[in-house]
Amino acid sequence: MGQRLQKLDELAHRGEHLKAKEKRKNKKESGKGRQEVDLDELVIDAEDENETIFDVEEDNNSNEASLPSVDDVKSRMIKAIDSMEYSFRSIRGDETTPDLFDSVKVKVYGTISPLSAVAQVVITSPTQATLTCFDPATAPSVRDGVRDMEGMNFNPILDENVVIVPIPRMSKERRQALVKQLGKTAENIKQRIRGIRRGAQNLVKKGKDGKLGPGISKDDAFRIGKEIDDVTEECIKNIIEIVETKQHSIIKV
């Protein structure tokens, strides 16, 4: 169910993204219209189709089936958490930082590059950022990349090789909406974590039932199952801590 909802969310987001870009073009250049931005879904790396699949593996030495690796399980979970945490970096907290522009992609020299490869970001005040382009010729593309940031509705100003970005203060309603969206995103990631656990435990169960061959003892299967549950609990706690910290930062603004 979690995987299905995630895919539906991604499909819905693509359509909403196009609508949001059209709305941004039609908004006025001053007043509240520039400060109250649309709240889009946070962009999380798509779930790997093999993320929850744990096939029966053959041990290289004995050619016998083996239980899932706890390190592999943890690695998959951490990858999902990292994608969530990375998406949070572009959300303003109690202070504006260059991380706000991490998601900006710029079309230069016939390719798409991250902003950090073509410009230096300096936060000159809580309500303004200055982007100095390494190559003045890329300044218009940098301006366009910042202007098209998801859900931000920035109105960057071009000044030779410098792009000046006024950063409006967030309203209370905007902050509350962001906090709510962070919670929703966290729940989606929790579902992914539980899906990974479920896939691994399905294989563990075969070991407990003696279906992986004589080389896998029930004691080993129970031990691995317990370690997987411990890793799952650890990752869920990590998600909660990350989200609560970010939510608190936003509310403090």
ABEGO torsion letter per residue (X at the ends): XAAAAAAAAAAAAAAAAAAAAAAAAABBABEAAAABBBBBBBBBBBBBAAAABBBBBBBAAAGBBBBBBAAAAAAAAAAAAAAAAAAAAABBBABBBAAAAAABBBBBGGBBBBAAAABBBBBABAABBBBBBABAAAAAAAAAAAAABBGAGBBBBBBEABBBBBBBBBBAAAAAAAAAAAAAAAAAAAAAAAAAAAAAAAAAAAAAAGAAEAABBAAAAAAAAAAAAAAAAAAAAAAAAAAAAAAAAAAAX
